[in-house]
Structures are given as C-alpha cells and as structure tokens.
C-alpha cells in the first residue's frame, strides 16, 4: 500500500495517543498493521468502521476544545478519507 498513507496513519496515531485518546489511537494502529502486512481486505473493513467515522466515541466525533489542535485533526481526517478511500 501507499507510503504516504502509512506516514499519515503514523502521524494520526501519535497525535491521538498524545491527546489521551487511547481507544481511538488503537483503531489507527490496526490500520497501520493492515498497511504493514498489505492486507487490503482487512484495511477496507477497519477503514469503514464506526470507530473512525460514526457516532459517539469515534475519531470523527472528537472535540479537542483547542482550535489549533482541532484544525490539525480535521486535516488528518480529510487526508485519511482521501487516501484511505483509494485503497
């Protein structure tokens, strides 16, 4: 899979972990693992999960209450949507 996708996932994982979102960062860790072992089918399944995109507790639902950090997360999520949907 794409190196750019892997780099983005690593950055997003570190960002979420450092903000204290351990469950959400572990979801990203699963995607990283899929990229590392080149498991496209599992990546697609994890990528579409509600833990990333939907509802309370999802990464998409995180409100950091800090404009700069929130903007950074929004950029990561936009890039993830673009790169991940190409897999």
MOPAC internal coordinates of N, CA, C and O (Angstrom, degrees):
PM7 1SCF
backbone

  N    0.0000 0     0.00 0     0.00 0    0    0    0
  C    1.4435 1     0.00 0     0.00 0    1    0    0
  C    1.5267 1   109.62 1     0.00 0    2    1    0
  O    1.2310 1   120.96 1    -0.21 1    3    2    1
  N    1.2702 1   115.77 1   179.79 1    3    2    1
  C    1.4580 1   123.76 1  -170.96 1    5    3    2
  C    1.5342 1   113.46 1   -72.95 1    6    5    3
  O    1.2310 1   120.47 1   -46.33 1    7    6    5
  N    1.3278 1   116.71 1   133.67 1    7    6    5
  C    1.4695 1   122.64 1   177.37 1    9    7    6
  C    1.5271 1   111.23 1   -64.70 1   10    9    7
  O    1.2310 1   120.43 1   142.46 1   11   10    9
  N    1.3200 1   116.79 1   -37.54 1   11   10    9
  C    1.4625 1   121.05 1   179.72 1   13   11   10
  C    1.5331 1   110.44 1   -62.80 1   14   13   11
  O    1.2310 1   120.83 1   140.45 1   15   14   13
  N    1.3300 1   116.03 1   -39.55 1   15   14   13
  C    1.4613 1   120.95 1   177.24 1   17   15   14
  C    1.5243 1   110.16 1   -63.18 1   18   17   15
  O    1.2310 1   120.42 1   135.22 1   19   18   17
  N    1.3086 1   116.80 1   -44.78 1   19   18   17
  C    1.4561 1   121.09 1   179.87 1   21   19   18
  C    1.5325 1   111.25 1   -61.43 1   22   21   19
  O    1.2310 1   120.34 1   137.09 1   23   22   21
  N    1.3195 1   116.96 1   -42.91 1   23   22   21
  C    1.4673 1   121.02 1   178.81 1   25   23   22
  C    1.5303 1   111.27 1   -63.15 1   26   25   23
  O    1.2310 1   120.74 1   137.08 1   27   26   25
  N    1.3213 1   116.19 1   -42.92 1   27   26   25
  C    1.4572 1   121.01 1   178.15 1   29   27   26
  C    1.5294 1   110.54 1   -61.38 1   30   29   27
  O    1.2310 1   120.56 1   134.57 1   31   30   29
  N    1.3215 1   116.54 1   -45.43 1   31   30   29
  C    1.4625 1   120.24 1   179.67 1   33   31   30
  C    1.5204 1   111.64 1   -61.46 1   34   33   31
  O    1.2310 1   120.50 1   138.87 1   35   34   33
  N    1.3147 1   116.64 1   -41.13 1   35   34   33
  C    1.4700 1   120.72 1   177.72 1   37   35   34
  C    1.5242 1   110.79 1   -61.33 1   38   37   35
  O    1.2310 1   120.51 1   135.42 1   39   38   37
  N    1.3268 1   116.63 1   -44.58 1   39   38   37
  C    1.4646 1   121.24 1   179.79 1   41   39   38
  C    1.5288 1   110.71 1   -63.86 1   42   41   39
  O    1.2310 1   120.70 1   136.45 1   43   42   41
  N    1.3155 1   116.27 1   -43.55 1   43   42   41
  C    1.4583 1   121.02 1  -179.89 1   45   43   42
  C    1.5255 1   110.93 1   -65.92 1   46   45   43
  O    1.2310 1   120.51 1   139.17 1   47   46   45
  N    1.3221 1   116.63 1   -40.83 1   47   46   45
  C    1.4699 1   121.10 1   177.22 1   49   47   46
  C    1.5306 1   110.52 1   -58.12 1   50   49   47
  O    1.2310 1   120.39 1   129.69 1   51   50   49
  N    1.3226 1   116.87 1   -50.31 1   51   50   49
  C    1.4729 1   121.78 1  -179.00 1   53   51   50
  C    1.5239 1   110.30 1   -62.52 1   54   53   51
  O    1.2310 1   120.46 1   136.77 1   55   54   53
  N    1.3202 1   116.73 1   -43.23 1   55   54   53
  C    1.4622 1   120.96 1  -179.98 1   57   55   54
  C    1.5198 1   110.95 1   -59.99 1   58   57   55
  O    1.2310 1   120.04 1   129.95 1   59   58   57
  N    1.3214 1   117.53 1   -50.05 1   59   58   57
  C    1.4675 1   121.16 1  -179.03 1   61   59   58
  C    1.5237 1   111.28 1   -64.12 1   62   61   59
  O    1.2310 1   120.86 1   136.36 1   63   62   61
  N    1.3176 1   115.96 1   -43.64 1   63   62   61
  C    1.4620 1   120.58 1   179.06 1   65   63   62
  C    1.5244 1   110.70 1   -59.59 1   66   65   63
  O    1.2310 1   120.67 1   134.12 1   67   66   65
  N    1.3162 1   116.33 1   -45.88 1   67   66   65
  C    1.4561 1   120.95 1  -178.07 1   69   67   66
  C    1.5273 1   113.09 1   -68.50 1   70   69   67
  O    1.2310 1   120.31 1   157.30 1   71   70   69
  N    1.3247 1   117.02 1   -22.70 1   71   70   69
  C    1.4617 1   121.33 1   177.20 1   73   71   70
  C    1.5334 1   111.70 1   -88.20 1   74   73   71
  O    1.2310 1   120.15 1   178.01 1   75   74   73
  N    1.3379 1   117.31 1    -1.99 1   75   74   73
  C    1.4595 1   121.52 1   176.88 1   77   75   74
  C    1.5177 1   114.91 1    90.61 1   78   77   75
  O    1.2310 1   120.17 1  -164.23 1   79   78   77
  N    1.3100 1   117.29 1    15.77 1   79   78   77
  C    1.4633 1   121.45 1   179.57 1   81   79   78
  C    1.5335 1   109.60 1   -99.37 1   82   81   79
  O    1.2310 1   121.17 1  -105.95 1   83   82   81
  N    1.3253 1   115.37 1    74.05 1   83   82   81
  C    1.4659 1   120.12 1  -173.19 1   85   83   82
  C    1.5270 1   113.11 1   -66.87 1   86   85   83
  O    1.2310 1   119.71 1   138.18 1   87   86   85
  N    1.3331 1   118.17 1   -41.82 1   87   86   85
  C    1.4689 1   119.88 1   179.84 1   89   87   86
  C    1.5259 1   110.85 1   -63.69 1   90   89   87
  O    1.2310 1   120.77 1   137.32 1   91   90   89
  N    1.3201 1   116.12 1   -42.68 1   91   90   89
  C    1.4580 1   120.41 1  -179.57 1   93   91   90
  C    1.5269 1   111.04 1   -69.34 1   94   93   91
  O    1.2310 1   120.12 1   142.05 1   95   94   93
  N    1.3153 1   117.38 1   -37.95 1   95   94   93
  C    1.4667 1   119.26 1   178.64 1   97   95   94
  C    1.5263 1   110.45 1   -66.62 1   98   97   95
  O    1.2310 1   120.13 1   146.29 1   99   98   97
  N    1.3232 1   117.36 1   -33.71 1   99   98   97
  C    1.4663 1   119.66 1   177.15 1  101   99   98
  C    1.5278 1   111.66 1   -67.61 1  102  101   99
  O    1.2310 1   120.26 1   148.41 1  103  102  101
  N    1.3126 1   117.11 1   -31.59 1  103  102  101
  C    1.4658 1   120.58 1   174.43 1  105  103  102
  C    1.5255 1   109.64 1   -61.98 1  106  105  103
  O    1.2310 1   120.36 1   137.74 1  107  106  105
  N    1.3095 1   116.91 1   -42.26 1  107  106  105
  C    1.4666 1   121.26 1   177.56 1  109  107  106
  C    1.5251 1   110.07 1   -67.47 1  110  109  107
  O    1.2310 1   120.31 1   143.58 1  111  110  109
  N    1.3276 1   117.02 1   -36.42 1  111  110  109
  C    1.4694 1   120.99 1   177.36 1  113  111  110
  C    1.5326 1   110.23 1   -59.16 1  114  113  111
  O    1.2310 1   120.23 1   142.76 1  115  114  113
  N    1.3356 1   117.17 1   -37.24 1  115  114  113
  C    1.4740 1   120.87 1   177.33 1  117  115  114
  C    1.5320 1   110.46 1   -62.27 1  118  117  115
  O    1.2310 1   120.71 1   139.20 1  119  118  117
  N    1.3265 1   116.25 1   -40.80 1  119  118  117
  C    1.4638 1   119.70 1   178.06 1  121  119  118
  C    1.5222 1   111.00 1   -65.35 1  122  121  119
  O    1.2310 1   120.64 1   139.53 1  123  122  121
  N    1.3170 1   116.37 1   -40.47 1  123  122  121
  C    1.4662 1   120.63 1   178.14 1  125  123  122
  C    1.5214 1   109.69 1   -59.62 1  126  125  123
  O    1.2310 1   120.60 1   135.46 1  127  126  125
  N    1.3145 1   116.45 1   -44.54 1  127  126  125
  C    1.4655 1   120.86 1   179.22 1  129  127  126
  C    1.5367 1   110.65 1   -60.31 1  130  129  127
  O    1.2310 1   120.48 1   136.99 1  131  130  129
  N    1.3201 1   116.69 1   -43.01 1  131  130  129
  C    1.4675 1   120.36 1   178.58 1  133  131  130
  C    1.5260 1   111.18 1   -60.05 1  134  133  131
  O    1.2310 1   120.72 1   139.04 1  135  134  133
  N    1.3217 1   116.23 1   -40.96 1  135  134  133
  C    1.4677 1   120.81 1   178.09 1  137  135  134
  C    1.5281 1   109.70 1   -64.81 1  138  137  135
  O    1.2310 1   120.72 1   134.64 1  139  138  137
  N    1.3325 1   116.23 1   -45.36 1  139  138  137
  C    1.4684 1   120.72 1  -177.86 1  141  139  138
  C    1.5232 1   112.59 1   -60.62 1  142  141  139
  O    1.2310 1   120.38 1   141.49 1  143  142  141
  N    1.3354 1   116.89 1   -38.51 1  143  142  141
  C    1.4764 1   119.29 1  -179.11 1  145  143  142
  C    1.5293 1   111.92 1   -95.78 1  146  145  143
  O    1.2310 1   121.33 1  -177.62 1  147  146  145
  N    1.3382 1   115.07 1     2.38 1  147  146  145
  C    1.4676 1   122.01 1   177.43 1  149  147  146
  C    1.5359 1   112.19 1    59.53 1  150  149  147
  O    1.2310 1   120.60 1  -137.32 1  151  150  149
  N    1.3163 1   116.47 1    42.68 1  151  150  149
  C    1.4692 1   122.56 1   178.68 1  153  151  150
  C    1.5334 1   108.82 1   -96.91 1  154  153  151
  O    1.2310 1   121.14 1   -91.08 1  155  154  153
  N    1.3075 1   115.43 1    88.92 1  155  154  153
  C    1.4635 1   121.85 1  -175.41 1  157  155  154
  C    1.5248 1   111.17 1   -63.73 1  158  157  155
  O    1.2310 1   120.25 1   136.73 1  159  158  157
  N    1.3187 1   117.13 1   -43.27 1  159  158  157
  C    1.4630 1   121.16 1  -177.53 1  161  159  158
  C    1.5297 1   110.96 1   -61.09 1  162  161  159
  O    1.2310 1   120.35 1   132.55 1  163  162  161
  N    1.3161 1   116.93 1   -47.45 1  163  162  161
  C    1.4624 1   120.94 1   179.76 1  165  163  162
  C    1.5273 1   110.53 1   -67.76 1  166  165  163
  O    1.2310 1   120.14 1   141.90 1  167  166  165
  N    1.3289 1   117.33 1   -38.10 1  167  166  165
  C    1.4627 1   120.56 1   177.61 1  169  167  166
  C    1.5201 1   109.96 1   -58.29 1  170  169  167
  O    1.2310 1   120.17 1   131.73 1  171  170  169
  N    1.3212 1   117.29 1   -48.27 1  171  170  169
  C    1.4639 1   120.86 1  -178.14 1  173  171  170
  C    1.5219 1   111.15 1   -60.36 1  174  173  171
  O    1.2310 1   120.56 1   139.39 1  175  174  173
  N    1.3272 1   116.54 1   -40.61 1  175  174  173
  C    1.4651 1   120.91 1   179.56 1  177  175  174
  C    1.5262 1   110.38 1   -64.24 1  178  177  175
  O    1.2310 1   120.38 1   131.32 1  179  178  177
  N    1.3288 1   116.87 1   -48.68 1  179  178  177
  C    1.4662 1   120.84 1  -179.74 1  181  179  178
  C    1.5317 1   111.08 1   -65.96 1  182  181  179
  O    1.2310 1   120.74 1   141.58 1  183  182  181
  N    1.3271 1   116.18 1   -38.42 1  183  182  181
  C    1.4617 1   121.68 1  -178.15 1  185  183  182
  C    1.5287 1   111.23 1   -61.90 1  186  185  183
  O    1.2310 1   120.08 1   145.22 1  187  186  185
  N    1.3069 1   117.45 1   -34.78 1  187  186  185
  C    1.4674 1   121.79 1  -177.58 1  189  187  186
  C    1.5258 1   113.04 1   -87.75 1  190  189  187
  O    1.2310 1   120.02 1  -177.10 1  191  190  189
  N    1.3168 1   117.57 1     2.90 1  191  190  189
  C    1.4647 1   120.69 1  -173.50 1  193  191  190
  C    1.5279 1   112.78 1   -67.76 1  194  193  191
  O    1.2310 1   121.73 1   -26.56 1  195  194  193
  N    1.3230 1   114.29 1   153.44 1  195  194  193
  C    1.4670 1   120.31 1   178.03 1  197  195  194
  C    1.5295 1   111.24 1   -68.86 1  198  197  195
  O    1.2310 1   119.70 1   160.65 1  199  198  197
  N    1.3201 1   118.18 1   -19.35 1  199  198  197
  C    1.4657 1   120.92 1   177.79 1  201  199  198
  C    1.5315 1   110.86 1   -65.54 1  202  201  199
  O    1.2310 1   120.72 1   155.64 1  203  202  201
  N    1.3153 1   116.23 1   -24.36 1  203  202  201
  C    1.4619 1   120.21 1   178.21 1  205  203  202
  C    1.5258 1   110.89 1   -94.29 1  206  205  203
  O    1.2310 1   120.57 1   129.00 1  207  206  205
  N    1.3236 1   116.52 1   -51.00 1  207  206  205
  C    1.4573 1   119.80 1  -166.51 1  209  207  206
  C    1.5217 1   116.31 1  -105.73 1  210  209  207
  O    1.2310 1   118.98 1   162.96 1  211  210  209
  N    1.3105 1   119.56 1   -17.04 1  211  210  209
  C    1.4532 1   116.98 1  -170.12 1  213  211  210
  C    1.5029 1   116.66 1  -131.89 1  214  213  211
  O    1.2310 1   121.42 1   -39.39 1  215  214  213
  N    1.2817 1   114.89 1   140.61 1  215  214  213
  C    1.4434 1   121.37 1   167.43 1  217  215  214
  C    1.5160 1   117.74 1    74.39 1  218  217  215
  O    1.2310 1   122.32 1     0.85 1  219  218  217
  N    1.3130 1   113.15 1  -179.15 1  219  218  217
  C    1.4560 1   122.16 1  -179.16 1  221  219  218
  C    1.5247 1   109.82 1   -63.00 1  222  221  219
  O    1.2310 1   120.88 1   -47.37 1  223  222  221
  N    1.3132 1   115.92 1   132.63 1  223  222  221
  C    1.4611 1   120.81 1   179.08 1  225  223  222
  C    1.5139 1   114.04 1    90.37 1  226  225  223
  O    1.2310 1   120.35 1   172.90 1  227  226  225
  N    1.3262 1   116.94 1    -7.10 1  227  226  225
  C    1.4633 1   119.71 1   179.19 1  229  227  226
  C    1.5298 1   109.87 1   -78.16 1  230  229  227
  O    1.2310 1   121.19 1   -18.04 1  231  230  229
  N    1.3015 1   115.33 1   161.96 1  231  230  229
  C    1.4599 1   120.01 1   177.77 1  233  231  230
  C    1.5240 1   109.76 1   -63.05 1  234  233  231
  O    1.2310 1   120.68 1   139.54 1  235  234  233
  N    1.3067 1   116.31 1   -40.46 1  235  234  233
  C    1.4667 1   121.11 1  -179.29 1  237  235  234
  C    1.5306 1   111.59 1   -62.00 1  238  237  235
  O    1.2310 1   120.02 1   154.45 1  239  238  237
  N    1.3273 1   117.56 1   -25.55 1  239  238  237
  C    1.4566 1   122.89 1  -175.88 1  241  239  238
  C    1.5336 1   113.42 1   -88.91 1  242  241  239
  O    1.2310 1   119.88 1   175.26 1  243  242  241
  N    1.3196 1   117.84 1    -4.74 1  243  242  241
  C    1.4692 1   120.94 1  -176.47 1  245  243  242
  C    1.5261 1   111.04 1   -64.21 1  246  245  243
  O    1.2310 1   121.33 1   -48.29 1  247  246  245
  N    1.3207 1   115.06 1   131.71 1  247  246  245
  C    1.4681 1   122.19 1   174.33 1  249  247  246
  C    1.5176 1   107.07 1  -118.38 1  250  249  247
  O    1.2310 1   120.38 1   -72.35 1  251  250  249
  N    1.3141 1   116.87 1   107.65 1  251  250  249
  C    1.4590 1   121.76 1  -174.74 1  253  251  250
  C    1.5218 1   113.57 1   -82.71 1  254  253  251
  O    1.2310 1   119.89 1   167.68 1  255  254  253
  N    1.3158 1   117.82 1   -12.32 1  255  254  253
  C    1.4626 1   122.39 1   179.72 1  257  255  254
  C    1.5291 1   112.93 1    57.66 1  258  257  255
  O    1.2310 1   121.44 1  -153.71 1  259  258  257
  N    1.3037 1   114.84 1    26.29 1  259  258  257
  C    1.4654 1   122.56 1   176.07 1  261  259  258
  C    1.5214 1   105.37 1  -142.59 1  262  261  259
  O    1.2310 1   120.52 1   -65.85 1  263  262  261
  N    1.3213 1   116.61 1   114.15 1  263  262  261
  C    1.4728 1   121.09 1  -172.34 1  265  263  262
  C    1.5284 1   112.60 1   -55.52 1  266  265  263
  O    1.2310 1   120.04 1   134.76 1  267  266  265
  N    1.3327 1   117.53 1   -45.24 1  267  266  265
  C    1.4648 1   120.94 1  -177.30 1  269  267  266
  C    1.5354 1   111.07 1   -64.87 1  270  269  267
  O    1.2310 1   120.47 1   133.87 1  271  270  269
  N    1.3160 1   116.71 1   -46.13 1  271  270  269
  C    1.4640 1   120.42 1   179.50 1  273  271  270
  C    1.5263 1   111.06 1   -66.58 1  274  273  271
  O    1.2310 1   120.79 1   140.79 1  275  274  273
  N    1.3426 1   116.10 1   -39.21 1  275  274  273
  C    1.4651 1   119.90 1   179.12 1  277  275  274
  C    1.5277 1   110.68 1   -64.16 1  278  277  275
  O    1.2310 1   120.68 1   138.49 1  279  278  277
  N    1.3266 1   116.31 1   -41.51 1  279  278  277
  C    1.4640 1   119.70 1   177.59 1  281  279  278
  C    1.5209 1   111.02 1   -62.21 1  282  281  279
  O    1.2310 1   120.49 1   140.15 1  283  282  281
  N    1.3250 1   116.66 1   -39.85 1  283  282  281
  C    1.4613 1   120.82 1   178.23 1  285  283  282
  C    1.5324 1   110.59 1   -62.51 1  286  285  283
  O    1.2310 1   120.54 1   134.39 1  287  286  285
  N    1.3374 1   116.57 1   -45.61 1  287  286  285
  C    1.4622 1   120.54 1   177.70 1  289  287  286
  C    1.5217 1   110.56 1   -61.51 1  290  289  287
  O    1.2310 1   120.14 1   137.56 1  291  290  289
  N    1.3231 1   117.35 1   -42.44 1  291  290  289
  C    1.4636 1   120.96 1   179.57 1  293  291  290
  C    1.5248 1   111.73 1   -60.75 1  294  293  291
  O    1.2310 1   120.43 1   140.06 1  295  294  293
  N    1.3234 1   116.79 1   -39.94 1  295  294  293
  C    1.4683 1   121.11 1   177.74 1  297  295  294
  C    1.5278 1   109.85 1   -64.75 1  298  297  295
  O    1.2310 1   120.45 1   134.22 1  299  298  297
  N    1.3315 1   116.74 1   -45.78 1  299  298  297
  C    1.4680 1   120.33 1   177.50 1  301  299  298
  C    1.5269 1   110.94 1   -57.27 1  302  301  299
  O    1.2310 1   120.49 1   134.90 1  303  302  301
  N    1.3185 1   116.67 1   -45.10 1  303  302  301
  C    1.4616 1   120.39 1  -177.15 1  305  303  302
  C    1.5279 1   111.74 1   -67.76 1  306  305  303
  O    1.2310 1   120.53 1   142.65 1  307  306  305
  N    1.3070 1   116.59 1   -37.35 1  307  306  305
  C    1.4707 1   119.78 1   177.10 1  309  307  306
  C    1.5282 1   110.03 1   -63.69 1  310  309  307
  O    1.2310 1   120.70 1   134.72 1  311  310  309
  N    1.3290 1   116.27 1   -45.28 1  311  310  309
  C    1.4677 1   120.26 1   178.88 1  313  311  310
  C    1.5234 1   110.98 1   -64.90 1  314  313  311
  O    1.2310 1   120.49 1   140.78 1  315  314  313
  N    1.3357 1   116.67 1   -39.22 1  315  314  313
  C    1.4600 1   120.16 1   178.54 1  317  315  314
  C    1.5215 1   110.83 1   -61.91 1  318  317  315
  O    1.2310 1   120.85 1   136.64 1  319  318  317
  N    1.3185 1   115.98 1   -43.36 1  319  318  317
  C    1.4660 1   120.17 1   179.16 1  321  319  318
  C    1.5365 1   110.46 1   -60.45 1  322  321  319
  O    1.2310 1   120.93 1   135.73 1  323  322  321
  N    1.3320 1   115.84 1   -44.27 1  323  322  321
  C    1.4624 1   120.27 1  -178.17 1  325  323  322
  C    1.5263 1   111.79 1   -67.68 1  326  325  323
  O    1.2310 1   120.47 1   130.72 1  327  326  325
  N    1.3262 1   116.70 1   -49.28 1  327  326  325
  C    1.4768 1   120.32 1  -176.19 1  329  327  326
  C    1.5282 1   111.35 1   -74.12 1  330  329  327
  O    1.2310 1   120.39 1   137.96 1  331  330  329
  N    1.3147 1   116.85 1   -42.04 1  331  330  329
  C    1.4583 1   120.72 1  -177.16 1  333  331  330
  C    1.5178 1   113.24 1   -66.67 1  334  333  331
  O    1.2310 1   120.41 1   146.57 1  335  334  333
  N    1.3082 1   116.83 1   -33.43 1  335  334  333
  C    1.4695 1   119.47 1  -178.81 1  337  335  334
  C    1.5346 1   111.84 1   -72.59 1  338  337  335
  O    1.2310 1   119.85 1   168.21 1  339  338  337
  N    1.3320 1   117.90 1   -11.79 1  339  338  337
  C    1.4571 1   121.36 1   178.54 1  341  339  338
  C    1.5286 1   112.60 1   -87.53 1  342  341  339
  O    1.2310 1   120.72 1   172.24 1  343  342  341
  N    1.3280 1   116.23 1    -7.76 1  343  342  341
  C    1.4760 1   120.38 1  -177.85 1  345  343  342
  C    1.5064 1   108.81 1   -80.28 1  346  345  343
  O    1.2310 1   120.10 1   180.00 1  347  346  345

